[in-house]
Amino acid sequence: MIKQGTNMNMKTTLFSLFTVGLVVAGNVNAATTSGYFMGASVGANLSGGVEGQGYTADLESTKIMGINGGLILENVHRITLAYQHQDLKFKDFDEKTGLSTVKAKYDYMFSLANNLSWTVGGQLGNEMYDEKLNQELNGMIYGAQTGLDYRLGNWSAGAEVEYVLHNAEGLGQTIANQANFMTNVAYHF
């Protein structure tokens, strides 16, 4: 059963993402749009674990897959809306649980060379566990990321490291210190 607080966290996060979308959409005409993009990402978690109730359990490295889309403004501001899914598996436990995340990301793109950019930014989103048992951990996430992005014609490829903080705490537990390595490819319109 989903608790009322979890429902409120999800509504607050979705409202925040909607508000960010409206602000961005309203400002697109004011800024020079460099273009829209759609893409996919694949990666793995590098670290993280569950803390609480007097114990800790480390995460095993598992695959993360996702799709994303967004826009680039003035060739330096990248705004992305992304969906990611991963199976969380903890060391010393046989069970695993699915985790889906919807998030908005902002990156500032520093030009290093003609087609190469260093990206630095932040993210805000909502995570939802597949298992009913873990729904107390559904909630807001936020974090930071940095990486490299290479553009070749209408295509780009990149890699980034992201650090994700989890706001939800259920049954006296929380996911802590999660770092992910992600690669991505995108088509620019």
PATORZA-821763 format. One record per residue: x, y, z of N, C-alpha, C, O in turn; residue number from 1. Coordinates in nm, 3 decimals, padded with zeros to 5 digits. Each point is the difference from the previous one (the first is absolute). Layout:
BEGIN
(site (X,Y,Z),(X,Y,Z),(X,Y,Z),(X,Y,Z),NUM)
...
//
This chain:
BEGIN
(site (00.084,-00.118,00.000),(-00.084,00.118,00.000),(00.089,00.125,00.000),(00.095,00.008,00.077),1)
(site (-00.126,00.086,-00.161),(00.079,00.123,-00.009),(-00.046,00.095,00.108),(-00.120,00.026,00.016),2)
(site (00.215,00.026,00.058),(-00.033,00.094,00.106),(-00.031,00.138,-00.058),(00.045,00.033,-00.110),3)
(site (-00.122,00.046,00.183),(-00.038,00.135,-00.043),(00.124,00.087,-00.023),(00.002,00.077,-00.096),4)
(site (00.100,-00.086,00.180),(00.121,00.080,-00.015),(00.072,-00.029,-00.129),(00.055,00.090,-00.064),5)
(site (-00.053,-00.219,00.023),(00.064,-00.039,-00.125),(-00.074,00.061,-00.118),(00.061,00.048,-00.095),6)
(site (-00.195,-00.050,00.102),(-00.081,00.060,-00.105),(00.027,00.150,-00.011),(00.007,00.053,-00.111),7)
(site (00.009,00.014,00.224),(00.028,00.143,00.000),(00.139,00.028,-00.057),(00.017,00.097,-00.074),8)
(site (00.083,-00.181,00.108),(00.134,00.018,-00.056),(-00.003,-00.010,-00.152),(00.063,00.079,-00.069),9)
(site (-00.137,-00.178,00.018),(-00.008,-00.019,-00.144),(-00.070,00.119,-00.067),(00.044,00.048,-00.104),10)
(site (-00.153,-00.001,00.165),(-00.073,00.115,-00.056),(00.087,00.125,00.003),(00.000,00.078,-00.095),11)
(site (00.075,-00.058,00.203),(00.089,00.116,00.010),(00.109,-00.006,-00.106),(00.030,00.101,-00.064),12)
(site (00.029,-00.219,00.046),(00.106,-00.015,-00.100),(-00.055,00.022,-00.141),(00.061,00.072,-00.079),13)
(site (-00.176,-00.133,00.048),(-00.058,00.017,-00.133),(-00.039,00.146,-00.024),(00.017,00.051,-00.111),14)
(site (-00.070,00.017,00.213),(-00.033,00.141,-00.013),(00.127,00.082,-00.027),(-00.001,00.091,-00.083),15)
(site (00.111,-00.124,00.153),(00.127,00.071,-00.020),(00.050,-00.019,-00.143),(00.044,00.095,-00.065),16)
(site (-00.049,-00.220,00.016),(00.044,-00.028,-00.138),(-00.088,00.073,-00.101),(00.051,00.053,-00.099),17)
(site (-00.182,-00.050,00.122),(-00.092,00.071,-00.088),(00.030,00.149,-00.001),(-00.001,00.063,-00.106),18)
(site (00.028,-00.006,00.224),(00.033,00.142,00.010),(00.128,00.033,-00.075),(00.008,00.100,-00.071),19)
(site (00.095,-00.186,00.088),(00.126,00.020,-00.074),(-00.028,-00.004,-00.150),(00.053,00.081,-00.075),20)
(site (-00.137,-00.176,00.031),(-00.035,-00.010,-00.141),(-00.068,00.125,-00.053),(00.030,00.045,-00.110),21)
(site (-00.121,00.011,00.188),(-00.069,00.123,-00.042),(00.097,00.118,-00.010),(-00.008,00.079,-00.094),22)
(site (00.097,-00.067,00.192),(00.098,00.109,-00.002),(00.090,-00.013,-00.122),(00.026,00.098,-00.070),23)
(site (00.021,-00.220,00.044),(00.087,-00.022,-00.116),(-00.074,00.029,-00.129),(00.051,00.069,-00.088),24)
(site (-00.174,-00.122,00.076),(-00.078,00.022,-00.122),(-00.029,00.148,-00.021),(00.002,00.047,-00.114),25)
(site (-00.027,00.026,00.221),(-00.027,00.143,-00.011),(00.122,00.081,-00.040),(-00.013,00.106,-00.061),26)
(site (00.132,-00.155,00.095),(00.122,00.072,-00.030),(00.068,-00.044,-00.129),(00.100,00.059,-00.040),27)
(site (-00.152,-00.162,-00.026),(00.062,-00.049,-00.124),(-00.001,00.109,-00.106),(00.099,00.016,-00.071),28)
(site (-00.207,00.058,00.058),(-00.008,00.105,-00.101),(00.093,00.115,00.031),(00.046,00.069,-00.092),29)
(site (-00.017,-00.045,00.220),(00.087,00.110,00.038),(00.147,-00.032,-00.026),(00.081,00.091,-00.020),30)
(site (-00.045,-00.219,00.019),(00.139,-00.040,-00.021),(00.014,-00.062,-00.140),(-00.098,-00.043,-00.061),31)
(site (00.218,00.040,00.014),(00.028,-00.064,-00.128),(00.004,-00.150,00.022),(00.086,-00.050,00.072),32)
(site (-00.179,-00.021,-00.134),(-00.005,-00.145,00.014),(00.098,-00.063,-00.098),(-00.005,00.028,-00.120),33)
(site (00.093,-00.111,00.171),(00.094,-00.071,-00.085),(-00.060,-00.128,-00.054),(00.051,-00.055,-00.098),34)
(site (-00.157,00.006,00.160),(-00.067,-00.117,-00.051),(-00.048,-00.095,00.107),(00.037,00.008,00.117),35)
(site (-00.122,-00.100,-00.163),(-00.056,-00.102,00.084),(00.075,-00.130,-00.023),(00.064,-00.018,-00.103),36)
(site (-00.073,-00.074,00.200),(00.067,-00.129,-00.016),(-00.081,-00.109,00.068),(-00.079,00.026,00.091),37)
(site (00.100,-00.150,-00.136),(-00.057,-00.121,00.060),(00.114,-00.100,00.007),(00.083,-00.007,-00.090),38)
(site (-00.080,-00.072,00.198),(00.109,-00.093,00.012),(-00.027,-00.115,00.095),(-00.110,-00.016,00.053),39)
(site (00.213,-00.064,-00.033),(-00.004,-00.115,00.089),(00.128,-00.003,00.081),(00.104,00.052,-00.042),40)
(site (-00.112,-00.114,00.160),(00.119,-00.010,00.084),(00.008,-00.139,00.060),(-00.101,-00.068,00.019),41)
(site (00.223,00.027,00.011),(00.025,-00.127,00.068),(00.120,00.022,00.092),(00.093,00.072,-00.034),42)
(site (-00.097,-00.135,00.149),(00.108,00.017,00.095),(-00.011,-00.099,00.114),(-00.068,-00.101,-00.010),43)
(site (00.138,00.133,00.119),(00.000,-00.087,00.117),(00.023,00.083,00.125),(00.063,00.105,-00.005),44)
(site (-00.115,-00.154,00.118),(00.029,00.069,00.125),(00.139,-00.042,00.048),(00.037,-00.117,-00.008),45)
(site (00.039,00.213,00.057),(00.137,-00.023,00.046),(00.006,-00.024,00.150),(00.083,-00.077,00.047),46)
(site (-00.171,00.142,00.027),(-00.001,-00.016,00.145),(-00.138,00.033,00.053),(-00.085,00.051,-00.072),47)
(site (00.065,-00.081,00.198),(-00.126,00.029,00.065),(-00.038,-00.113,00.093),(00.062,-00.107,-00.001),48)
(site (-00.163,00.129,00.080),(-00.045,-00.102,00.091),(-00.121,00.044,00.077),(-00.048,00.113,-00.014),49)
(site (-00.003,-00.202,00.097),(-00.111,00.030,00.088),(00.055,00.017,00.140),(00.082,-00.080,00.047),50)
(site (-00.127,00.185,00.019),(00.041,00.026,00.138),(-00.124,00.009,00.086),(-00.104,00.050,-00.044),51)
(site (00.114,-00.100,00.166),(-00.111,00.014,00.094),(-00.015,-00.118,00.090),(00.051,-00.109,-00.028),52)
(site (-00.121,00.130,00.137),(-00.029,-00.103,00.099),(00.126,-00.073,00.045),(-00.003,-00.120,00.023),53)
(site (00.113,00.194,-00.011),(00.123,-00.056,00.054),(00.082,-00.085,-00.094),(00.091,-00.070,00.044),54)
(site (-00.121,00.072,-00.174),(00.080,-00.077,-00.094),(00.014,00.075,-00.132),(-00.072,00.096,-00.026),55)
(site (00.164,-00.142,-00.057),(00.015,00.051,-00.136),(00.015,-00.118,-00.094),(00.053,-00.104,00.037),56)
(site (-00.099,00.121,-00.159),(00.014,-00.102,-00.104),(00.041,00.073,-00.128),(-00.068,00.093,-00.043),57)
(site (00.179,-00.135,-00.017),(00.050,00.063,-00.122),(-00.076,-00.047,-00.122),(-00.047,-00.114,-00.006),58)
(site (00.036,00.203,-00.093),(-00.061,-00.034,-00.128),(00.101,-00.074,-00.087),(00.118,00.034,-00.001),59)
(site (-00.165,-00.136,-00.071),(00.082,-00.060,-00.105),(-00.011,00.089,-00.123),(-00.098,00.072,-00.016),60)
(site (00.197,-00.078,-00.071),(-00.005,00.076,-00.124),(-00.103,-00.064,-00.093),(00.012,-00.116,-00.037),61)
(site (-00.114,00.193,00.000),(-00.103,-00.048,-00.091),(-00.019,00.099,-00.114),(00.034,00.118,00.011),62)
(site (-00.090,-00.168,-00.120),(-00.020,00.081,-00.121),(-00.113,00.100,00.020),(-00.102,-00.030,00.063),63)
(site (00.121,00.151,-00.117),(-00.102,00.104,-00.002),(-00.028,00.033,-00.146),(00.093,00.023,-00.077),64)
(site (-00.219,-00.021,00.037),(-00.037,00.034,-00.138),(-00.101,00.114,00.003),(-00.080,00.010,00.093),65)
(site (00.084,00.076,-00.195),(-00.092,00.110,-00.002),(-00.022,00.061,-00.136),(00.072,-00.029,-00.096),66)
(site (-00.173,00.115,00.089),(-00.027,00.081,-00.118),(-00.009,00.144,00.047),(-00.033,00.027,00.115),67)
(site (00.062,00.067,-00.205),(-00.005,00.141,00.038),(-00.027,00.088,-00.122),(00.012,-00.044,-00.114),68)
(site (-00.048,00.165,00.141),(-00.021,00.100,-00.103),(00.013,00.137,00.063),(-00.007,00.015,00.122),69)
(site (00.025,00.083,-00.206),(00.012,00.135,00.054),(00.040,00.100,-00.105),(-00.021,-00.020,-00.120),70)
(site (00.080,00.130,00.167),(00.042,00.105,-00.090),(00.129,00.064,00.049),(00.035,-00.006,00.118),71)
(site (00.033,00.067,-00.212),(00.122,00.075,00.030),(-00.025,00.145,-00.037),(-00.043,00.031,-00.111),72)
(site (00.069,00.059,00.206),(-00.019,00.143,-00.021),(00.135,00.069,-00.011),(00.091,-00.025,00.079),73)
(site (-00.078,00.112,-00.176),(00.119,00.083,-00.019),(00.129,-00.082,-00.003),(00.106,00.050,00.037),74)
(site (-00.114,-00.175,-00.080),(00.113,-00.092,-00.014),(00.071,-00.033,00.131),(00.103,-00.066,-00.003),75)
(site (-00.154,00.110,00.118),(00.067,-00.028,00.127),(-00.092,-00.052,00.110),(00.049,-00.057,00.097),76)
(site (-00.179,00.075,-00.108),(-00.094,-00.043,00.103),(-00.078,-00.122,-00.050),(-00.081,00.012,-00.091),77)
(site (00.106,-00.128,00.152),(-00.072,-00.122,-00.040),(-00.101,-00.035,00.108),(00.035,-00.015,00.117),78)
(site (-00.161,00.002,-00.157),(-00.109,-00.035,00.090),(-00.056,-00.133,-00.047),(-00.040,-00.015,-00.116),79)
(site (00.037,-00.083,00.206),(-00.037,-00.136,-00.035),(-00.109,-00.051,00.092),(00.001,00.026,00.120),80)
(site (-00.097,-00.099,-00.177),(-00.099,-00.075,00.076),(00.030,-00.147,-00.028),(00.004,-00.041,-00.116),81)
(site (00.017,-00.039,00.222),(00.047,-00.137,-00.018),(-00.081,-00.099,00.081),(-00.054,00.032,00.106),82)
(site (00.046,-00.155,-00.159),(-00.055,-00.114,00.071),(00.109,-00.107,00.006),(00.061,-00.031,-00.102),83)
(site (-00.035,-00.025,00.221),(00.100,-00.106,00.015),(-00.060,-00.115,00.080),(-00.086,00.020,00.086),84)
(site (00.134,-00.140,-00.116),(-00.040,-00.118,00.077),(00.123,-00.084,00.032),(00.090,-00.016,-00.083),85)
(site (-00.088,-00.037,00.205),(00.107,-00.090,00.040),(-00.054,-00.101,00.100),(-00.100,00.025,00.068),86)
(site (00.167,-00.139,-00.061),(-00.030,-00.100,00.103),(00.103,00.017,00.110),(00.120,-00.017,-00.024),87)
(site (-00.165,00.050,00.144),(00.090,00.013,00.114),(00.020,-00.137,00.062),(-00.097,-00.070,00.029),88)
(site (00.222,00.034,-00.007),(00.033,-00.126,00.066),(00.104,00.032,00.106),(00.098,00.068,-00.026),89)
(site (-00.122,-00.120,00.146),(00.090,00.026,00.111),(00.092,-00.119,00.022),(-00.043,-00.115,-00.012),90)
(site (00.168,00.143,00.045),(00.096,-00.106,00.030),(-00.050,-00.080,00.119),(-00.058,00.055,00.093),91)
(site (00.081,-00.184,-00.096),(-00.038,-00.093,00.106),(-00.151,-00.025,00.007),(-00.047,-00.064,00.095),92)
(site (-00.031,00.113,-00.193),(-00.143,-00.029,-00.006),(-00.032,-00.053,-00.140),(00.056,00.048,-00.099),93)
(site (-00.146,-00.146,00.091),(-00.036,-00.058,-00.129),(-00.104,00.082,-00.074),(-00.009,-00.006,-00.122),94)
(site (-00.069,00.083,00.196),(-00.111,00.073,-00.060),(00.048,00.128,-00.069),(00.102,00.059,00.037),95)
(site (-00.178,-00.018,-00.138),(00.024,00.129,-00.064),(-00.134,00.069,-00.020),(-00.105,-00.065,00.002),96)
(site (00.109,00.195,-00.021),(-00.122,00.078,-00.020),(00.021,00.100,-00.113),(00.110,00.053,-00.017),97)
(site (-00.214,-00.029,-00.059),(00.009,00.097,-00.110),(-00.020,00.142,00.051),(-00.077,00.024,00.093),98)
(site (00.148,00.069,-00.155),(-00.010,00.141,00.036),(-00.012,00.082,-00.128),(00.087,-00.005,-00.087),99)
(site (-00.196,00.080,00.075),(-00.021,00.090,-00.114),(00.014,00.143,00.048),(-00.046,00.035,00.108),100)
(site (00.110,00.049,-00.190),(00.024,00.139,00.036),(-00.040,00.091,-00.116),(00.036,-00.025,-00.115),101)
(site (-00.111,00.130,00.146),(-00.030,00.106,-00.095),(00.067,00.125,00.055),(-00.021,00.037,00.115),102)
(site (00.103,00.030,-00.199),(00.071,00.116,00.052),(00.022,00.105,-00.107),(00.003,-00.028,-00.120),103)
(site (00.013,00.152,00.168),(00.040,00.113,-00.084),(00.146,00.030,00.032),(00.040,00.000,00.116),104)
(site (00.037,00.026,-00.220),(00.143,00.027,00.018),(00.036,00.131,-00.071),(-00.055,00.033,-00.105),105)
(site (00.148,00.039,00.164),(00.056,00.119,-00.064),(00.150,-00.018,-00.006),(00.063,-00.040,00.099),106)
(site (-00.003,00.070,-00.215),(00.146,-00.004,-00.016),(00.047,00.129,-00.067),(-00.060,00.046,-00.096),107)
(site (00.167,00.010,00.148),(00.070,00.107,-00.070),(00.110,-00.066,-00.080),(00.074,-00.084,00.052),108)
(site (-00.062,00.120,-00.180),(00.094,-00.065,-00.091),(00.118,00.093,-00.028),(-00.014,00.100,-00.070),109)
(site (00.132,-00.134,00.126),(00.122,00.075,-00.025),(00.067,-00.056,-00.125),(00.031,-00.119,-00.004),110)
(site (-00.009,00.201,-00.096),(00.064,-00.046,-00.123),(00.150,-00.021,00.023),(00.071,00.094,00.036),111)
(site (-00.023,-00.218,-00.058),(00.142,-00.031,00.015),(00.072,00.001,-00.135),(00.117,00.037,-00.008),112)
(site (-00.187,-00.077,-00.095),(00.053,-00.004,-00.136),(-00.119,00.021,-00.094),(-00.112,00.024,00.046),113)
(site (00.136,-00.034,-00.173),(-00.103,00.028,-00.099),(-00.130,-00.076,00.027),(-00.107,00.062,-00.001),114)
(site (00.113,-00.192,00.024),(-00.120,-00.081,00.020),(-00.007,-00.065,00.137),(-00.090,-00.081,00.025),115)
(site (00.181,00.114,00.065),(00.008,-00.064,00.131),(-00.037,00.098,00.110),(00.051,00.112,00.005),116)
(site (-00.142,-00.155,00.084),(-00.043,00.084,00.111),(00.014,-00.074,00.132),(-00.022,-00.121,00.007),117)
(site (00.058,00.195,00.097),(-00.002,-00.050,00.137),(-00.131,00.049,00.059),(-00.031,00.119,-00.008),118)
(site (-00.047,-00.209,00.068),(-00.130,00.035,00.054),(00.001,-00.009,00.153),(00.058,-00.091,00.058),119)
(site (-00.124,00.188,00.005),(-00.014,00.003,00.146),(-00.142,00.043,00.030),(-00.049,00.098,-00.057),120)
(site (-00.020,-00.170,00.147),(-00.137,00.039,00.028),(-00.062,-00.070,00.118),(00.068,-00.067,00.078),121)
(site (-00.199,00.085,-00.066),(-00.076,-00.057,00.110),(-00.125,-00.068,-00.050),(-00.038,00.015,-00.116),122)
(site (-00.027,-00.090,00.205),(-00.120,-00.074,-00.036),(-00.098,-00.005,00.116),(00.038,00.010,00.117),123)
(site (-00.165,-00.025,-00.152),(-00.108,-00.009,00.097),(-00.104,-00.094,-00.057),(-00.034,00.009,-00.118),124)
(site (-00.016,-00.102,00.200),(-00.097,-00.094,-00.054),(-00.075,-00.077,00.106),(00.002,00.034,00.119),125)
(site (-00.068,-00.141,-00.165),(-00.079,-00.085,00.088),(00.033,-00.146,-00.033),(00.009,-00.037,-00.117),126)
(site (00.009,-00.045,00.221),(00.028,-00.141,-00.021),(-00.117,-00.084,00.051),(-00.064,00.035,00.100),127)
(site (00.039,-00.147,-00.171),(-00.110,-00.088,00.034),(00.050,-00.144,-00.005),(00.053,-00.044,-00.101),128)
(site (-00.070,-00.028,00.211),(00.041,-00.139,00.007),(-00.109,-00.090,-00.055),(-00.118,00.026,00.018),129)
(site (00.159,-00.133,-00.088),(-00.095,-00.093,-00.059),(-00.070,-00.085,00.105),(-00.117,-00.033,-00.015),130)
(site (00.188,-00.002,00.119),(-00.054,-00.089,00.103),(-00.086,00.078,00.099),(00.040,00.106,00.047),131)
(site (-00.157,-00.159,-00.015),(-00.088,00.065,00.097),(00.066,00.010,00.137),(-00.027,00.093,00.076),132)
(site (00.113,-00.190,-00.046),(00.069,-00.001,00.129),(00.088,00.122,00.019),(00.020,00.045,00.113),133)
(site (00.035,00.008,-00.222),(00.095,00.110,00.008),(-00.062,00.137,-00.029),(00.073,00.098,-00.013),134)
(site (-00.205,-00.090,00.002),(-00.062,00.126,-00.037),(00.018,00.110,00.103),(-00.020,00.117,-00.030),135)
(site (00.057,-00.155,00.153),(00.029,00.102,00.101),(00.125,00.080,-00.039),(00.021,00.110,00.051),136)
(site (00.061,-00.166,-00.140),(00.121,00.070,-00.045),(-00.025,00.084,-00.125),(00.092,00.069,-00.046),137)
(site (-00.214,-00.071,-00.011),(-00.031,00.088,-00.113),(00.018,00.144,00.045),(-00.035,00.036,00.112),138)
(site (00.089,00.047,-00.199),(00.013,00.140,00.038),(00.091,00.078,-00.093),(00.033,-00.044,-00.110),139)
(site (00.006,00.159,00.158),(00.077,00.096,-00.078),(00.149,-00.034,00.000),(00.053,-00.050,00.099),140)
(site (00.012,00.078,-00.211),(00.145,-00.012,-00.010),(00.055,00.133,-00.051),(-00.072,00.076,-00.064),141)
(site (00.196,-00.050,00.094),(00.070,00.114,-00.056),(00.147,-00.034,-00.004),(00.046,-00.090,00.071),142)
(site (00.029,00.161,-00.154),(00.141,-00.033,-00.010),(00.072,00.090,-00.097),(-00.052,00.102,-00.045),143)
(site (00.175,-00.142,00.014),(00.087,00.075,-00.090),(00.067,-00.097,-00.095),(00.016,-00.118,00.030),144)
(site (00.024,00.169,-00.146),(00.068,-00.083,-00.098),(00.103,00.082,-00.076),(-00.010,00.123,-00.010),145)
(site (00.110,-00.193,-00.042),(00.101,00.061,-00.087),(00.045,-00.102,-00.102),(00.001,-00.120,00.028),146)
(site (00.035,00.166,-00.147),(00.041,-00.094,-00.103),(00.052,00.070,-00.124),(00.024,00.120,-00.001),147)
(site (-00.006,-00.199,-00.104),(00.047,00.049,-00.129),(-00.104,-00.035,-00.106),(-00.064,-00.105,00.008),148)
(site (00.048,00.193,-00.106),(-00.096,-00.019,-00.107),(00.067,00.034,-00.132),(00.058,00.108,-00.015),149)
(site (-00.065,-00.200,-00.082),(00.061,00.021,-00.131),(-00.110,00.006,-00.105),(-00.085,-00.089,-00.006),150)
(site (00.085,00.192,-00.076),(-00.103,00.023,-00.102),(00.059,-00.024,-00.137),(00.106,00.054,-00.033),151)
(site (-00.175,-00.135,-00.049),(00.043,-00.027,-00.137),(-00.124,00.007,-00.089),(-00.079,-00.094,-00.005),152)
(site (00.064,00.206,-00.064),(-00.118,00.022,-00.083),(-00.125,00.009,00.086),(-00.006,00.078,00.095),153)
(site (-00.095,-00.160,-00.130),(-00.124,-00.002,00.077),(00.005,-00.095,00.119),(-00.099,-00.012,00.073),154)
(site (00.210,-00.055,-00.052),(00.013,-00.098,00.107),(00.096,00.050,00.108),(00.093,00.076,-00.029),155)
(site (-00.116,-00.120,00.151),(00.095,00.026,00.108),(00.012,-00.126,00.085),(-00.093,-00.080,00.009),156)
(site (00.209,00.064,00.053),(00.025,-00.110,00.091),(00.070,00.058,00.122),(00.079,00.094,-00.011),157)
(site (-00.108,-00.149,00.126),(00.059,00.054,00.121),(00.012,-00.101,00.111),(-00.052,-00.112,-00.010),158)
(site (00.120,00.152,00.114),(00.014,-00.080,00.121),(00.001,00.095,00.118),(00.052,00.111,-00.009),159)
(site (-00.111,-00.155,00.121),(-00.003,00.085,00.118),(-00.002,-00.084,00.127),(-00.040,-00.116,00.000),160)
(site (00.083,00.179,00.107),(-00.010,-00.057,00.134),(-00.100,00.085,00.075),(00.007,00.122,-00.003),161)
(site (-00.102,-00.188,00.071),(-00.100,00.074,00.075),(-00.005,-00.050,00.144),(00.019,-00.119,00.027),162)
(site (-00.044,00.211,00.064),(-00.016,-00.031,00.142),(-00.143,00.031,00.037),(-00.046,00.113,-00.018),163)
(site (-00.026,-00.213,00.068),(-00.143,00.013,00.025),(-00.029,-00.011,00.149),(00.045,-00.093,00.067),164)
(site (-00.121,00.190,-00.016),(-00.046,-00.002,00.139),(-00.148,-00.036,00.002),(-00.078,00.052,-00.080),165)
(site (00.040,-00.140,00.171),(-00.138,-00.047,00.011),(-00.064,00.064,00.121),(00.054,-00.006,00.111),166)
(site (-00.170,00.068,-00.132),(-00.068,00.074,00.106),(-00.091,-00.089,00.084),(-00.026,00.031,00.116),167)
(site (-00.024,-00.142,-00.173),(-00.097,-00.084,00.070),(00.068,-00.087,00.104),(00.114,-00.043,-00.015),168)
(site (-00.188,00.018,00.121),(00.049,-00.088,00.106),(-00.119,-00.083,00.047),(-00.096,00.053,00.054),169)
(site (00.105,-00.184,-00.076),(-00.109,-00.088,00.039),(00.050,-00.112,00.088),(00.111,-00.050,-00.019),170)
(site (-00.193,00.011,00.113),(00.035,-00.108,00.093),(00.133,00.026,00.068),(00.071,-00.094,00.035),171)
(site (-00.037,00.222,-00.015),(00.126,00.034,00.065),(00.122,-00.019,-00.088),(00.113,-00.001,00.050),172)
(site (-00.133,-00.014,-00.182),(00.109,-00.024,-00.094),(00.001,00.106,-00.109),(-00.102,00.062,-00.030),173)
(site (00.218,-00.042,-00.028),(00.012,00.089,-00.115),(00.115,-00.046,-00.088),(00.095,-00.062,00.049),174)
(site (-00.103,00.091,-00.178),(00.112,-00.028,-00.090),(00.096,00.118,00.010),(-00.042,00.115,-00.005),175)
(site (00.170,-00.146,00.020),(00.099,00.106,00.023),(00.120,-00.016,-00.093),(00.033,-00.110,-00.044),176)
(site (00.032,00.224,00.016),(00.127,00.005,-00.072),(-00.003,-00.073,-00.133),(00.092,-00.077,-00.030),177)
(site (-00.194,00.100,-00.052),(-00.008,-00.068,-00.129),(00.073,00.081,-00.107),(-00.032,00.117,-00.023),178)
(site (00.128,-00.179,-00.041),(00.072,00.060,-00.112),(-00.021,-00.091,-00.121),(00.010,-00.122,00.010),179)
(site (-00.039,00.182,-00.126),(-00.025,-00.074,-00.122),(00.094,00.048,-00.111),(00.039,00.116,-00.003),180)
(site (-00.003,-00.208,-00.088),(00.072,00.035,-00.122),(-00.096,-00.025,-00.115),(-00.053,-00.111,-00.013),181)
(site (00.030,00.212,-00.071),(-00.097,-00.011,-00.109),(00.065,00.037,-00.133),(00.081,00.093,-00.007),182)
(site (-00.117,-00.165,-00.098),(00.036,00.038,-00.137),(-00.130,00.030,-00.073),(-00.105,-00.053,00.035),183)
(site (00.113,00.139,-00.137),(-00.122,00.036,-00.072),(00.029,00.030,-00.145),(00.113,00.032,-00.039),184)
(site (-00.217,-00.044,-00.040),(00.004,00.038,-00.141),(-00.130,00.075,-00.027),(-00.105,-00.036,00.053),185)
(site (00.112,00.140,-00.137),(-00.119,00.081,-00.028),(00.000,00.046,-00.145),(00.104,00.021,-00.061),186)
(site (-00.225,-00.007,00.007),(-00.019,00.057,-00.132),(-00.055,00.142,00.017),(-00.097,00.020,00.073),187)
(site (00.160,00.077,-00.140),(-00.040,00.142,00.012),(-00.080,00.041,-00.124),(00.041,-00.025,-00.113),188)
(site (-00.156,00.089,00.138),(-00.088,00.043,-00.109),(00.034,00.142,-00.043),(-00.064,00.054,-00.090),189)
//
